């Protein structure tokens, strides 16, 4: 049951990233978000697997 739930969560995460990709700004399409100045925050984001989401949000809203 745990594995099935994990697979479903993964599918939802992929769908979220796909939909965020549809909302990317043309001028930020292939750019990466700048590195975080706070190394602890960057490490936590990587450990949680949230870096793809952070990148997608950056390309969606741009460099604000």
C-alpha positions, 0 to 999 in steps of 0.5 A, spaced: 500 500 500 505 504 501 508 503 494 502 504 491 501 511 494 508 513 493 507 511 485 500 516 485 504 521 489 509 521 483 504 521 478 501 527 481 508 531 482 509 529 474 503 532 472 504 538 476 510 540 473 507 538 466 502 544 467 507 549 470 511 547 464 505 550 460 505 556 464 513 558 463 514 565 460 517 565 453 523 569 456 525 564 461 524 558 458 530 554 458 533 558 464 535 556 471 533 559 477 539 562 481 543 558 486 540 560 493 545 564 498 543 560 504 546 553 503 542 550 509 536 552 505 539 549 498 541 543 502 534 542 505 530 543 498 535 538 494 534 533 500 526 533 499 526 533 492 523 540 491 529 543 486 525 541 480 519 545 483 523 551 484 526 551 477 519 550 474 516 556 479 522 560 477 521 559 469 513 561 470 514 567 474 521 570 472 526 573 476 522 577 481 
